[in-house]
Structure formats: structure tokens, C-alpha cells
Amino acid sequence: MRAACYLVVLGFLGYQMWRVRHGLGASLRLVGWGNALLAGVLAAVGGVPGFFGWRMLLAAMGTRLTHAAALRVFFLAGLTRYLPGGVWPAVAHAASARALGEPPARLAGAFVASQGLGVISGLAVGLLALPWLVAADAIWWALLPVLAAALVPLAAPRLLSGLLSLAQRVLRRDSPPTTPPKHPPTQPERPPAQPGRASDLAGRSFVLPGRRVLFVVTGVMALGWLVSGTHIAVLAIALGAPPGGAMTVGIGGFALAAVAGIFTLVMPSGLGGRELVLGLTLATQLSGSGLVTLVALSRVLITVGEMASAVAVLGLLAWIGRASARTVGHRPPRSDP
């Protein structure tokens, strides 16, 4: 079934590019290197708020990682989204937790919760495109009840325990790991869970954050959608879309497309689902080769940006680690007075 899905999605995308092949070159020249570079930077920077939102959730659950450890876990696990199947990022977070002496279910649960809040914020930002979308088809009004239903976990944080319990069952982790931490914990011991805001997995490994943290993280995630969605607006304006529609539909449509990609669990990095929704929303602004060029170029820029960001961050951390090791190794012995 998975192989069939790959063939269908890749075949559909390939057919769309073949259908407008005569206009692709002209559309790419119309975009130009400058606009493509600006769009690529915006797409890459848009992922930064997601890191801070995830780290805020993790800290609220009781784990405070150092900057280096948090960057390594987040960006290394982020690369696994390009593997087939949607569970690998959560598995990668859990695997990283063992070396840090933290409960695997807590890191995996923080990632799953951040994805859930990303869906809520993405639907909210998607409302920017609603006026243009409903003018083309009234079915887009369905976004309003979907968003209302998605907001329920923010009003009742305990409902997020369902997502976290799902991560627990997938990972089969019922208790914290036995591996001792490499460094003694620096944070004070957590107080007992408060009734009404505590909902942990079977191993009592973490406490869900309260409404205030959830709302703040949702706002941070929304900022990420606004920044990353701007790369669509840049490309759309370069291809001839009106600036007003390009900004609202570009940002909102990209957020909706990315949310659809999150639910495309079989395909790596939401391949197919994201392109389909992005094409449907931007069809109100562009058509033909311009639309296909934008959708394809967006996928390329996001993939290159995410890969380059991860490689740069992990390479910088490795270089800093080697530099620190050389400094410690060449430190002269201290003489006693």
C-alpha cells in the first residue's frame, strides 16, 4: 500500500509538471535567483519558532535541556521526517532521551504535543486565506468548525494526554530509562502534579503544561507559519499574483497545506498532501505553469532549507565540541601555591 501511494503521488506530481513543461522555464526565469534566495531564507527561518515552542513544552513537562543538547535533538530528529512513515521524529526524540538520562516518553510526548499545537496554529493562520477561498468555493467555510474543534485541547489541556498516550503506546515506554544522566540535574525537584493539569503516561514521567503555556506555544507556532508562509507570497508576487492576494492566500494557504502534510503520515515530509492543498488554495491567484512552478519550487526550497539548517547546526555543534575538547586537553596544569 505504501509503495502504491508513492507511485500515485509521484506520478500525479510528475504529470502536472509534464503538462506545463513548455512554460516552466519561463516561470523559473520570472522568479529569478534573488526571489528564490529570499524565499528560501524565509522558509528556513520559519522553522526556528517551532524549536522554541517545542523547548518551552519540554521545559514545562519537567526537562530543561542545554542549548546544545536541545539543538542536537531537535534538528537531528527533524531529518527523520524525510523517512517514509510519520512516527520516526517521535521515535528519534525518544532515542535521544536515553543518552540524556531523560524519560523517552517525555521527549516524544513534547514533540507530539508541539505537532498538535502546530496544527491548531496552522488552522488559525489559514483563516487569512478564507475570504479568497470561500469566494471560489463555499466548501472552505468548513475550516471554521474544524478550527473550533481543534481549539478544544487549549481550553482543556487534559485532552492532550490522548496524543501523548498514543506516543507512549507506539514507543512502548512505561517508565523512565535506567541509564543515569551524564551530568547531575540542575533544575530543582518538581512539585507533585496538581489535579486538573496533570496527565502523565503510565510511568508518571511528566506533567502536561497548563493553558498559559499552551497558548504561548501556540502563538510561537503561529509566528513560524507567518514567517515561512511569506516565502509563498514572495514567489507568487514574482509570478504575477496581486500582492494583497499573494500575501493572505500565500501565508494562509501554506499553513493549511503544511497542516495537511502533517496528517499525510505515509508519505515522507507530507509529500503529496501539502502540494495538493497548496495548489488548491493558490489556484485562486495563479494558474498553469506559474502555479505548478510555485508548488514545485516551494517543495525544493523547503527541503534544501531544512537540510542545510540541520547540517549547519549539527556541524557547528560538532566543531564547538571538538574545540572545547582541544582547549581542555591543552590546558596547562595548575601549580599549587
C-alpha angles and dihedrals in degrees: 000000000000092000090049090052091051092051094047095048096043091043092052093048091046092050092051091053092045091049092060097029093126092060100039095086093051091047092051091050088050091056094049130193094278095057091042091053093048091048091049092052092049091049091051096044090049090071094059096080088055089062093052092045091052092048092050090053092048092050091049089053091055107267119108111185125191117255092255095048093046093049092048094050096044099046097037092050089045091065090063091069086081090064117093111267130042101246100071098089090054090046090049091052090051092048091051091052093065093063090048095050092242129129108271092216091058095057092042090047092051089053093049091047091049089052090051093050088046089058092051094048091044092055090048093051088045089067087076088076095044098098092055094041098050089047087061098039130001091216089083089074084081087080090077098062090040090055092045090054091047091054092061095087090057090057092044109031091184089074089068087069087079091064092045092047088053090055089049093053092046093050095037092220113149100163141026116277121267094225107111117233117260091227128034113258115263099196120088119255112279119246119241116284114272118233112254097027101049120089115150135171124262092283097054087238102148147003123237115241121249130250095274093058092044092052092047092049091047089054091050090051090050089054088056091053091050093052098042093043090057089072088067090052091052092052094043093052090048089053092053105268117144110264096235095051092039092056098046099035093036095054097036094041093051091051091052091046092051091050089052088051091055089059093047090090099165097055122069113256093353093296111182099010094064093046092048096052093041090053093048093051097042091047085084088066107027140024141185120010093352092060094046091046092052094049093047095043092049091056091049094048094047093048093048091044094050093045093046093047092051094047092047094049095044091044092050092050091050091049092049090049093052092046091052091049092051091049092052092045094052097042109126116241115263114244119225117239 
